[in-house]
Amino acid sequence: MSQTAEPAPIIRSPFAKLRALLDYPQADTRPIIDLAIGNPQHQPPQFVLDELTRHLASFSQYPPPDGLPIWRTAIRDWLQRRFSISPALLEKDYQILPVNGTREGLFLIPQIDRYKSPHKTHIAMPNPFYQLYAAGALAAGRQPLYLNATDETGFLPDLDSLTKAQLDSLHSFFLCSPTNPQGVIVEASYIDRLLELAHKHDFLLIIDECYIDIYDQAYAKNPPISALQCAAKRKEGAANLIIFQSLSKRSNLPGLRSGFCAGGQDIMHDFLQLRLLVAPQTPIAIQRAAALAWGDDAHVGDNRALYQAKMAQAEIILDGHFDFYRPQAGFFLWLKTGNGEAAAQKLWQEAGIRVLPGAYLAQNSTGQNPAQAYIRVALVVPEAETIAALSQMRDILKQAE
């Protein structure tokens, strides 16, 4: 069985755990190479920064919670251009809403009160997962249902393992597509199956699509799809779906804290009502800058090429070690080192390299942590620094293989 409904332990930030593991006095002053946090370090588009500064005076005004018309138009145009999404699928203005980075929106969405049944007690998510999913579930008074996503299951939850009782108990189901940390592109057949289950068992499908524009060159002709494309082909449309997108990875703008969510009419209406009460509004200057970013694809291609160059170097350096595979999407390596914590400590002590133990992204399920043997490596630093770090990593860790 690949899931558990046991009461969840307290959720802690994986980076707080990492600091507790590594941050002790060092005997030397070696430079630190931080490959632990997925913080994009490529240059953000200057025309976006210029637009932001042009509208600094707008910080004296309250922004509209449902977004500026120019911002919504840019989003709709991008959805049509990138995914061929017809305006008819998201015909109401409130079906596209700004969020201050997808972090806050993903945390808040489980709190919508659409599912009033006392039996809707659980929220499912892959294991490993973005820890915010579990935090959002617990804040909404529901229990996380951890579904192991391992190499045996193609790094996706095994939907066939879910019982009818479990499916009926779901308030919602989180999925990251493409996946974090494993970098798997989720195929349309899998998303369509999830949409069918969501419709049949009446739960909300929450798709985090933040890495959707960072994909391997092998998929340039068939890039990752949005769940909206699958919903557009279904009779019920996006009735049980909400997706989240962000400029953090796509445009190297994590500090802008700008993203959006889109989905079915009833869901988005309820989410808007909740956001009007409790959510932070996205400043006007940020919305105007974001509109330009969504309107331009050239800088996204340039950004993707930089990651591709580093992935190519990783393939040369690490091929044959740590069960290396070239991820289909994203900028993480998911390396099997035997003991992720021990590997992270060794790299820190011997080379000043910070990586994240895979276990910090997962919870114990069926008596064990499915990511215990892994480390996650973020290829976010410049290429030369990446090459040096990966070479040291290989030489240090291969001794324990």
Secondary structure, DSSP 8 states (H G I E B T S, - for coil): --EE-S-------HHHHHHHHH-S--SS----EE-SS----S---HHHHHHHHHTGGGGGS---TT--HHHHHHHHHHHHHHH---GGGG-SGGGEEEESHHHHHHHHGGG-TT---TT--EEEEEES--HHHHHHHHHTT-EEEEEE--GGGTTS--GGG--HHHHHTEEEEEEESS-TTT-----HHHHHHHHHHHHHHT-EEEEE-TTTT-B-GGGSSS----HHHHHHTSTTTTTTEEEEEEHHHHSS-GGG--EEEEE-HHHHHHHHHHHHHH-----HHHHHHHHHHHT--HHHHHHHHHHHHHHHHHHHHHTTSTT----SBSSEEEEE-S-HHHHHHHHHHHH-EE-EEGGGG---BTTB-TTTTEEEEE--S-HHHHHHHHHHHHHHHGGG-
